[in-house]
Amino acid sequence: DIFATYWISEGEGYGERLQAAKAALPDDIKIWDHQKYMDQPALAPSEAAGFKQLRSWARSFYPQQTAAPA
């Protein structure tokens, strides 16, 4: 099972845009199945700021990492 959320602004062509987003989900799942976490990902400039904010927010849910003892 999968739960998906679609954020489609209302207006002309709403139904078609929503259907296109839903139709793209199987392709997205193929990508997600093969993605890996990268500490320093290569992002397009248009995506970098958003992902930086998301990662910063996500880090707030994990304990602070300390250096491993030598």
Secondary structure, 3 states (H helix, E strand, C coil): CCCCCCCCCCCCCHHHHHHHHHHHHHHHHHHHHHCCCCCCCCCCHHHHHHHHHHHHHHHCCCCCCCCCCC
